Amino acid sequence: MLPTFVPGEIVTAVRRWRPVRVGDVVVLRDPSEPQRWLVKRCVAKSKGRLDVRGDNGAASTDSRDFGPVKAREVRWIVLGHRSR
């Protein structure tokens, strides 16, 4: 998620309590490697599915690789971040 987040930053995320909106930064399991968590931005919604992308497209694993994800797969919504 560079340049939005840099390694070592602390993010505040809360359990998803509302539908994901376009522009939200979300946390979900990697559909290809379920033991890994991903932080991505929702860029589009359609019929219960989300297109999620990393802010650094050249180095991101996202919907361009694994396709749209079900909205219910999003576990948390990121509210903010700060440096250590």
PDB file as gemmi writes it, atoms N, CA and C in Angstrom:
CRYST1    1.000    1.000    1.000  90.00  90.00  90.00 P 1                      
ATOM      1  N   MET A   1       0.808  -1.197   0.000  1.00  0.00           N  
ATOM      2  CA  MET A   1       0.000   0.000   0.000  1.00  0.00           C  
ATOM      3  C   MET A   1       0.853   1.263   0.000  1.00  0.00           C  
ATOM      4  N   LEU A   2       2.125   1.112  -0.371  1.00  0.00           N  
ATOM      5  CA  LEU A   2       2.931   2.314  -0.572  1.00  0.00           C  
ATOM      6  C   LEU A   2       2.275   3.152  -1.663  1.00  0.00           C  
ATOM      7  N   PRO A   3       2.242   4.405  -1.620  1.00  0.00           N  
ATOM      8  CA  PRO A   3       2.848   5.299  -0.651  1.00  0.00           C  
ATOM      9  C   PRO A   3       1.937   5.645   0.527  1.00  0.00           C  
ATOM     10  N   THR A   4       0.707   5.140   0.547  1.00  0.00           N  
ATOM     11  CA  THR A   4      -0.213   5.475   1.634  1.00  0.00           C  
ATOM     12  C   THR A   4       0.306   4.993   2.976  1.00  0.00           C  
ATOM     13  N   PHE A   5       0.754   3.749   3.032  1.00  0.00           N  
ATOM     14  CA  PHE A   5       1.303   3.166   4.254  1.00  0.00           C  
ATOM     15  C   PHE A   5       2.733   2.726   3.974  1.00  0.00           C  
ATOM     16  N   VAL A   6       3.593   2.906   4.960  1.00  0.00           N  
ATOM     17  CA  VAL A   6       4.975   2.454   4.828  1.00  0.00           C  
ATOM     18  C   VAL A   6       5.243   1.390   5.885  1.00  0.00           C  
ATOM     19  N   PRO A   7       6.204   0.497   5.646  1.00  0.00           N  
ATOM     20  CA  PRO A   7       6.512  -0.534   6.635  1.00  0.00           C  
ATOM     21  C   PRO A   7       6.782   0.077   8.005  1.00  0.00           C  
ATOM     22  N   GLY A   8       6.202  -0.541   9.025  1.00  0.00           N  
ATOM     23  CA  GLY A   8       6.382  -0.067  10.392  1.00  0.00           C  
ATOM     24  C   GLY A   8       5.298   0.871  10.875  1.00  0.00           C  
ATOM     25  N   GLU A   9       4.452   1.365   9.972  1.00  0.00           N  
ATOM     26  CA  GLU A   9       3.354   2.227  10.395  1.00  0.00           C  
ATOM     27  C   GLU A   9       2.314   1.419  11.159  1.00  0.00           C  
ATOM     28  N   ILE A  10       1.623   2.088  12.036  1.00  0.00           N  
ATOM     29  CA  ILE A  10       0.560   1.475  12.809  1.00  0.00           C  
ATOM     30  C   ILE A  10      -0.771   1.908  12.207  1.00  0.00           C  
ATOM     31  N   VAL A  11      -1.631   0.932  11.899  1.00  0.00           N  
ATOM     32  CA  VAL A  11      -2.947   1.259  11.358  1.00  0.00           C  
ATOM     33  C   VAL A  11      -4.012   0.932  12.394  1.00  0.00           C  
ATOM     34  N   THR A  12      -5.071   1.708  12.377  1.00  0.00           N  
ATOM     35  CA  THR A  12      -6.220   1.448  13.228  1.00  0.00           C  
ATOM     36  C   THR A  12      -7.325   0.915  12.333  1.00  0.00           C  
ATOM     37  N   ALA A  13      -7.736  -0.314  12.612  1.00  0.00           N  
ATOM     38  CA  ALA A  13      -8.796  -0.940  11.826  1.00  0.00           C  
ATOM     39  C   ALA A  13      -9.853  -1.470  12.779  1.00  0.00           C  
ATOM     40  N   VAL A  14     -11.100  -1.401  12.353  1.00  0.00           N  
ATOM     41  CA  VAL A  14     -12.206  -1.903  13.172  1.00  0.00           C  
ATOM     42  C   VAL A  14     -12.971  -2.953  12.384  1.00  0.00           C  
ATOM     43  N   ARG A  15     -13.591  -3.853  13.147  1.00  0.00           N  
ATOM     44  CA  ARG A  15     -14.392  -4.886  12.500  1.00  0.00           C  
ATOM     45  C   ARG A  15     -15.438  -4.224  11.616  1.00  0.00           C  
ATOM     46  N   ARG A  16     -15.633  -4.776  10.450  1.00  0.00           N  
ATOM     47  CA  ARG A  16     -16.581  -4.189   9.495  1.00  0.00           C  
ATOM     48  C   ARG A  16     -17.973  -4.152  10.110  1.00  0.00           C  
ATOM     49  N   TRP A  17     -18.501  -2.962  10.267  1.00  0.00           N  
ATOM     50  CA  TRP A  17     -19.819  -2.764  10.866  1.00  0.00           C  
ATOM     51  C   TRP A  17     -20.815  -2.199   9.861  1.00  0.00           C  
ATOM     52  N   ARG A  18     -20.328  -1.848   8.682  1.00  0.00           N  
ATOM     53  CA  ARG A  18     -21.172  -1.258   7.642  1.00  0.00           C  
ATOM     54  C   ARG A  18     -20.689  -1.779   6.300  1.00  0.00           C  
ATOM     55  N   PRO A  19     -21.485  -1.590   5.258  1.00  0.00           N  
ATOM     56  CA  PRO A  19     -21.010  -2.009   3.937  1.00  0.00           C  
ATOM     57  C   PRO A  19     -19.756  -1.238   3.539  1.00  0.00           C  
ATOM     58  N   VAL A  20     -18.898  -1.921   2.823  1.00  0.00           N  
ATOM     59  CA  VAL A  20     -17.668  -1.291   2.319  1.00  0.00           C  
ATOM     60  C   VAL A  20     -18.055  -0.280   1.250  1.00  0.00           C  
ATOM     61  N   ARG A  21     -17.410   0.870   1.281  1.00  0.00           N  
ATOM     62  CA  ARG A  21     -17.634   1.920   0.289  1.00  0.00           C  
ATOM     63  C   ARG A  21     -16.426   2.016  -0.635  1.00  0.00           C  
ATOM     64  N   VAL A  22     -16.667   2.453  -1.846  1.00  0.00           N  
ATOM     65  CA  VAL A  22     -15.550   2.713  -2.758  1.00  0.00           C  
ATOM     66  C   VAL A  22     -14.656   3.759  -2.100  1.00  0.00           C  
ATOM     67  N   GLY A  23     -13.371   3.504  -2.074  1.00  0.00           N  
ATOM     68  CA  GLY A  23     -12.410   4.396  -1.430  1.00  0.00           C  
ATOM     69  C   GLY A  23     -11.957   3.909  -0.066  1.00  0.00           C  
ATOM     70  N   ASP A  24     -12.723   3.007   0.567  1.00  0.00           N  
ATOM     71  CA  ASP A  24     -12.319   2.462   1.867  1.00  0.00           C  
ATOM     72  C   ASP A  24     -11.061   1.622   1.725  1.00  0.00           C  
ATOM     73  N   VAL A  25     -10.201   1.699   2.737  1.00  0.00           N  
ATOM     74  CA  VAL A  25      -9.065   0.793   2.847  1.00  0.00           C  
ATOM     75  C   VAL A  25      -9.527  -0.335   3.759  1.00  0.00           C  
ATOM     76  N   VAL A  26      -9.338  -1.579   3.312  1.00  0.00           N  
ATOM     77  CA  VAL A  26      -9.885  -2.728   4.021  1.00  0.00           C  
ATOM     78  C   VAL A  26      -8.816  -3.784   4.271  1.00  0.00           C  
ATOM     79  N   VAL A  27      -9.126  -4.703   5.186  1.00  0.00           N  
ATOM     80  CA  VAL A  27      -8.242  -5.826   5.495  1.00  0.00           C  
ATOM     81  C   VAL A  27      -9.014  -7.112   5.197  1.00  0.00           C  
ATOM     82  N   LEU A  28      -8.384  -8.000   4.435  1.00  0.00           N  
ATOM     83  CA  LEU A  28      -8.996  -9.274   4.086  1.00  0.00           C  
ATOM     84  C   LEU A  28      -7.913 -10.322   3.917  1.00  0.00           C  
ATOM     85  N   ARG A  29      -8.308 -11.584   3.968  1.00  0.00           N  
ATOM     86  CA  ARG A  29      -7.348 -12.665   3.734  1.00  0.00           C  
ATOM     87  C   ARG A  29      -7.027 -12.738   2.254  1.00  0.00           C  
ATOM     88  N   ASP A  30      -5.798 -13.080   1.957  1.00  0.00           N  
ATOM     89  CA  ASP A  30      -5.368 -13.274   0.573  1.00  0.00           C  
ATOM     90  C   ASP A  30      -6.068 -14.527   0.046  1.00  0.00           C  
ATOM     91  N   PRO A  31      -6.899 -14.414  -1.000  1.00  0.00           N  
ATOM     92  CA  PRO A  31      -7.584 -15.604  -1.523  1.00  0.00           C  
ATOM     93  C   PRO A  31      -6.619 -16.690  -2.005  1.00  0.00           C  
ATOM     94  N   SER A  32      -5.417 -16.314  -2.388  1.00  0.00           N  
ATOM     95  CA  SER A  32      -4.423 -17.279  -2.865  1.00  0.00           C  
ATOM     96  C   SER A  32      -3.625 -17.913  -1.737  1.00  0.00           C  
ATOM     97  N   GLU A  33      -3.428 -17.180  -0.638  1.00  0.00           N  
ATOM     98  CA  GLU A  33      -2.664 -17.648   0.526  1.00  0.00           C  
ATOM     99  C   GLU A  33      -3.424 -17.251   1.782  1.00  0.00           C  
ATOM    100  N   PRO A  34      -4.418 -18.047   2.216  1.00  0.00           N  
ATOM    101  CA  PRO A  34      -5.301 -17.656   3.318  1.00  0.00           C  
ATOM    102  C   PRO A  34      -4.621 -17.334   4.646  1.00  0.00           C  
ATOM    103  N   GLN A  35      -3.378 -17.761   4.843  1.00  0.00           N  
ATOM    104  CA  GLN A  35      -2.688 -17.426   6.091  1.00  0.00           C  
ATOM    105  C   GLN A  35      -2.167 -15.990   6.076  1.00  0.00           C  
ATOM    106  N   ARG A  36      -2.209 -15.330   4.918  1.00  0.00           N  
ATOM    107  CA  ARG A  36      -1.683 -13.970   4.764  1.00  0.00           C  
ATOM    108  C   ARG A  36      -2.831 -12.967   4.711  1.00  0.00           C  
ATOM    109  N   TRP A  37      -2.648 -11.829   5.404  1.00  0.00           N  
ATOM    110  CA  TRP A  37      -3.633 -10.753   5.393  1.00  0.00           C  
ATOM    111  C   TRP A  37      -3.199  -9.677   4.403  1.00  0.00           C  
ATOM    112  N   LEU A  38      -4.171  -9.078   3.721  1.00  0.00           N  
ATOM    113  CA  LEU A  38      -3.905  -8.010   2.763  1.00  0.00           C  
ATOM    114  C   LEU A  38      -4.591  -6.728   3.203  1.00  0.00           C  
ATOM    115  N   VAL A  39      -3.945  -5.609   2.949  1.00  0.00           N  
ATOM    116  CA  VAL A  39      -4.538  -4.282   3.146  1.00  0.00           C  
ATOM    117  C   VAL A  39      -4.676  -3.681   1.751  1.00  0.00           C  
ATOM    118  N   LYS A  40      -5.917  -3.405   1.356  1.00  0.00           N  
ATOM    119  CA  LYS A  40      -6.190  -2.941  -0.007  1.00  0.00           C  
ATOM    120  C   LYS A  40      -7.259  -1.856   0.014  1.00  0.00           C  
ATOM    121  N   ARG A  41      -7.354  -1.141  -1.092  1.00  0.00           N  
ATOM    122  CA  ARG A  41      -8.380  -0.111  -1.251  1.00  0.00           C  
ATOM    123  C   ARG A  41      -9.484  -0.643  -2.164  1.00  0.00           C  
ATOM    124  N   CYS A  42     -10.730  -0.423  -1.777  1.00  0.00           N  
ATOM    125  CA  CYS A  42     -11.857  -0.803  -2.623  1.00  0.00           C  
ATOM    126  C   CYS A  42     -11.991   0.254  -3.725  1.00  0.00           C  
ATOM    127  N   VAL A  43     -11.902  -0.192  -4.982  1.00  0.00           N  
ATOM    128  CA  VAL A  43     -11.984   0.754  -6.097  1.00  0.00           C  
ATOM    129  C   VAL A  43     -13.294   0.631  -6.870  1.00  0.00           C  
ATOM    130  N   ALA A  44     -14.019  -0.462  -6.656  1.00  0.00           N  
ATOM    131  CA  ALA A  44     -15.312  -0.632  -7.337  1.00  0.00           C  
ATOM    132  C   ALA A  44     -16.125  -1.707  -6.623  1.00  0.00           C  
ATOM    133  N   LYS A  45     -17.455  -1.586  -6.744  1.00  0.00           N  
ATOM    134  CA  LYS A  45     -18.379  -2.561  -6.163  1.00  0.00           C  
ATOM    135  C   LYS A  45     -19.380  -2.970  -7.226  1.00  0.00           C  
ATOM    136  N   SER A  46     -19.756  -4.258  -7.215  1.00  0.00           N  
ATOM    137  CA  SER A  46     -20.780  -4.726  -8.140  1.00  0.00           C  
ATOM    138  C   SER A  46     -21.366  -6.038  -7.642  1.00  0.00           C  
ATOM    139  N   LYS A  47     -22.647  -6.056  -7.383  1.00  0.00           N  
ATOM    140  CA  LYS A  47     -23.382  -7.283  -7.038  1.00  0.00           C  
ATOM    141  C   LYS A  47     -22.721  -8.089  -5.921  1.00  0.00           C  
ATOM    142  N   GLY A  48     -22.390  -7.409  -4.810  1.00  0.00           N  
ATOM    143  CA  GLY A  48     -21.814  -8.099  -3.667  1.00  0.00           C  
ATOM    144  C   GLY A  48     -20.344  -8.447  -3.796  1.00  0.00           C  
ATOM    145  N   ARG A  49     -19.712  -7.975  -4.840  1.00  0.00           N  
ATOM    146  CA  ARG A  49     -18.282  -8.216  -5.036  1.00  0.00           C  
ATOM    147  C   ARG A  49     -17.535  -6.899  -5.063  1.00  0.00           C  
ATOM    148  N   LEU A  50     -16.279  -6.962  -4.623  1.00  0.00           N  
ATOM    149  CA  LEU A  50     -15.445  -5.768  -4.546  1.00  0.00           C  
ATOM    150  C   LEU A  50     -14.198  -5.940  -5.391  1.00  0.00           C  
ATOM    151  N   ASP A  51     -13.827  -4.879  -6.071  1.00  0.00           N  
ATOM    152  CA  ASP A  51     -12.546  -4.828  -6.759  1.00  0.00           C  
ATOM    153  C   ASP A  51     -11.603  -4.123  -5.799  1.00  0.00           C  
ATOM    154  N   VAL A  52     -10.599  -4.822  -5.298  1.00  0.00           N  
ATOM    155  CA  VAL A  52      -9.650  -4.242  -4.346  1.00  0.00           C  
ATOM    156  C   VAL A  52      -8.291  -4.124  -5.013  1.00  0.00           C  
ATOM    157  N   ARG A  53      -7.631  -3.014  -4.768  1.00  0.00           N  
ATOM    158  CA  ARG A  53      -6.330  -2.749  -5.379  1.00  0.00           C  
ATOM    159  C   ARG A  53      -5.385  -2.172  -4.345  1.00  0.00           C  
ATOM    160  N   GLY A  54      -4.108  -2.425  -4.559  1.00  0.00           N  
ATOM    161  CA  GLY A  54      -3.083  -1.781  -3.758  1.00  0.00           C  
ATOM    162  C   GLY A  54      -2.762  -0.432  -4.363  1.00  0.00           C  
ATOM    163  N   ASP A  55      -2.286   0.497  -3.554  1.00  0.00           N  
ATOM    164  CA  ASP A  55      -1.962   1.837  -4.051  1.00  0.00           C  
ATOM    165  C   ASP A  55      -0.698   1.841  -4.906  1.00  0.00           C  
ATOM    166  N   ASN A  56       0.124   0.806  -4.790  1.00  0.00           N  
ATOM    167  CA  ASN A  56       1.331   0.681  -5.604  1.00  0.00           C  
ATOM    168  C   ASN A  56       1.082  -0.432  -6.625  1.00  0.00           C  
ATOM    169  N   GLY A  57       0.419  -0.092  -7.707  1.00  0.00           N  
ATOM    170  CA  GLY A  57      -0.016  -1.084  -8.678  1.00  0.00           C  
ATOM    171  C   GLY A  57       1.080  -1.976  -9.234  1.00  0.00           C  
ATOM    172  N   ALA A  58       2.287  -1.446  -9.364  1.00  0.00           N  
ATOM    173  CA  ALA A  58       3.382  -2.217  -9.946  1.00  0.00           C  
ATOM    174  C   ALA A  58       3.842  -3.349  -9.025  1.00  0.00           C  
ATOM    175  N   ALA A  59       3.577  -3.236  -7.726  1.00  0.00           N  
ATOM    176  CA  ALA A  59       4.079  -4.237  -6.784  1.00  0.00           C  
ATOM    177  C   ALA A  59       2.971  -4.779  -5.891  1.00  0.00           C  
ATOM    178  N   SER A  60       1.751  -4.823  -6.390  1.00  0.00           N  
ATOM    179  CA  SER A  60       0.620  -5.196  -5.562  1.00  0.00           C  
ATOM    180  C   SER A  60       0.008  -6.522  -5.999  1.00  0.00           C  
ATOM    181  N   THR A  61      -0.380  -7.327  -5.024  1.00  0.00           N  
ATOM    182  CA  THR A  61      -1.197  -8.512  -5.279  1.00  0.00           C  
ATOM    183  C   THR A  61      -2.618  -8.102  -4.939  1.00  0.00           C  
ATOM    184  N   ASP A  62      -3.499  -8.083  -5.918  1.00  0.00           N  
ATOM    185  CA  ASP A  62      -4.846  -7.573  -5.688  1.00  0.00           C  
ATOM    186  C   ASP A  62      -5.825  -8.190  -6.672  1.00  0.00           C  
ATOM    187  N   SER A  63      -6.977  -7.570  -6.863  1.00  0.00           N  
ATOM    188  CA  SER A  63      -8.015  -8.131  -7.736  1.00  0.00           C  
ATOM    189  C   SER A  63      -7.549  -8.348  -9.167  1.00  0.00           C  
ATOM    190  N   ARG A  64      -6.521  -7.654  -9.582  1.00  0.00           N  
ATOM    191  CA  ARG A  64      -5.987  -7.908 -10.919  1.00  0.00           C  
ATOM    192  C   ARG A  64      -5.383  -9.303 -11.008  1.00  0.00           C  
ATOM    193  N   ASP A  65      -4.976  -9.857  -9.858  1.00  0.00           N  
ATOM    194  CA  ASP A  65      -4.405 -11.200  -9.808  1.00  0.00           C  
ATOM    195  C   ASP A  65      -5.450 -12.265  -9.487  1.00  0.00           C  
ATOM    196  N   PHE A  66      -6.297 -12.002  -8.473  1.00  0.00           N  
ATOM    197  CA  PHE A  66      -7.231 -13.029  -8.003  1.00  0.00           C  
ATOM    198  C   PHE A  66      -8.692 -12.716  -8.272  1.00  0.00           C  
ATOM    199  N   GLY A  67      -8.983 -11.617  -8.945  1.00  0.00           N  
ATOM    200  CA  GLY A  67     -10.358 -11.268  -9.284  1.00  0.00           C  
ATOM    201  C   GLY A  67     -11.091 -10.569  -8.153  1.00  0.00           C  
ATOM    202  N   PRO A  68     -12.316 -10.142  -8.406  1.00  0.00           N  
ATOM    203  CA  PRO A  68     -13.101  -9.482  -7.357  1.00  0.00           C  
ATOM    204  C   PRO A  68     -13.337 -10.436  -6.187  1.00  0.00           C  
ATOM    205  N   VAL A  69     -13.468  -9.874  -4.999  1.00  0.00           N  
ATOM    206  CA  VAL A  69     -13.711 -10.677  -3.799  1.00  0.00           C  
ATOM    207  C   VAL A  69     -15.126 -10.426  -3.301  1.00  0.00           C  
ATOM    208  N   LYS A  70     -15.678 -11.407  -2.608  1.00  0.00           N  
ATOM    209  CA  LYS A  70     -16.997 -11.230  -2.002  1.00  0.00           C  
ATOM    210  C   LYS A  70     -16.888 -10.187  -0.902  1.00  0.00           C  
ATOM    211  N   ALA A  71     -17.865  -9.312  -0.823  1.00  0.00           N  
ATOM    212  CA  ALA A  71     -17.834  -8.242   0.181  1.00  0.00           C  
ATOM    213  C   ALA A  71     -17.724  -8.806   1.596  1.00  0.00           C  
ATOM    214  N   ARG A  72     -18.314  -9.961   1.834  1.00  0.00           N  
ATOM    215  CA  ARG A  72     -18.269 -10.538   3.188  1.00  0.00           C  
ATOM    216  C   ARG A  72     -16.873 -11.005   3.585  1.00  0.00           C  
ATOM    217  N   GLU A  73     -15.946 -11.092   2.617  1.00  0.00           N  
ATOM    218  CA  GLU A  73     -14.567 -11.486   2.921  1.00  0.00           C  
ATOM    219  C   GLU A  73     -13.792 -10.381   3.636  1.00  0.00           C  
ATOM    220  N   VAL A  74     -14.263  -9.153   3.541  1.00  0.00           N  
ATOM    221  CA  VAL A  74     -13.603  -8.039   4.231  1.00  0.00           C  
ATOM    222  C   VAL A  74     -13.884  -8.167   5.718  1.00  0.00           C  
ATOM    223  N   ARG A  75     -12.824  -8.198   6.511  1.00  0.00           N  
ATOM    224  CA  ARG A  75     -12.964  -8.355   7.960  1.00  0.00           C  
ATOM    225  C   ARG A  75     -12.918  -7.026   8.706  1.00  0.00           C  
ATOM    226  N   TRP A  76     -12.042  -6.129   8.246  1.00  0.00           N  
ATOM    227  CA  TRP A  76     -11.865  -4.849   8.934  1.00  0.00           C  
ATOM    228  C   TRP A  76     -11.832  -3.706   7.940  1.00  0.00           C  
ATOM    229  N   ILE A  77     -12.169  -2.522   8.449  1.00  0.00           N  
ATOM    230  CA  ILE A  77     -12.046  -1.281   7.684  1.00  0.00           C  
ATOM    231  C   ILE A  77     -11.008  -0.428   8.403  1.00  0.00           C  
ATOM    232  N   VAL A  78     -10.040   0.065   7.672  1.00  0.00           N  
ATOM    233  CA  VAL A  78      -8.980   0.898   8.263  1.00  0.00           C  
ATOM    234  C   VAL A  78      -9.501   2.316   8.441  1.00  0.00           C  
ATOM    235  N   LEU A  79      -9.362   2.834   9.659  1.00  0.00           N  
ATOM    236  CA  LEU A  79      -9.825   4.185   9.975  1.00  0.00           C  
ATOM    237  C   LEU A  79      -8.720   5.218   9.927  1.00  0.00           C  
ATOM    238  N   GLY A  80      -7.495   4.804  10.188  1.00  0.00           N  
ATOM    239  CA  GLY A  80      -6.406   5.765  10.201  1.00  0.00           C  
ATOM    240  C   GLY A  80      -5.064   5.070  10.354  1.00  0.00           C  
ATOM    241  N   HIS A  81      -4.014   5.887  10.321  1.00  0.00           N  
ATOM    242  CA  HIS A  81      -2.672   5.335  10.475  1.00  0.00           C  
ATOM    243  C   HIS A  81      -1.758   6.410  11.026  1.00  0.00           C  
ATOM    244  N   ARG A  82      -0.640   5.957  11.613  1.00  0.00           N  
ATOM    245  CA  ARG A  82       0.357   6.889  12.137  1.00  0.00           C  
ATOM    246  C   ARG A  82       1.716   6.220  12.136  1.00  0.00           C  
ATOM    247  N   SER A  83       2.741   7.027  12.133  1.00  0.00           N  
ATOM    248  CA  SER A  83       4.107   6.503  12.194  1.00  0.00           C  
ATOM    249  C   SER A  83       4.419   6.035  13.594  1.00  0.00           C  
ATOM    250  N   ARG A  84       5.367   5.137  13.695  1.00  0.00           N  
ATOM    251  CA  ARG A  84       5.803   4.668  15.028  1.00  0.00           C  
ATOM    252  C   ARG A  84       6.576   5.714  15.733  1.00  0.00           C  
TER     253      ARG A  84                                                      
END                                                                             
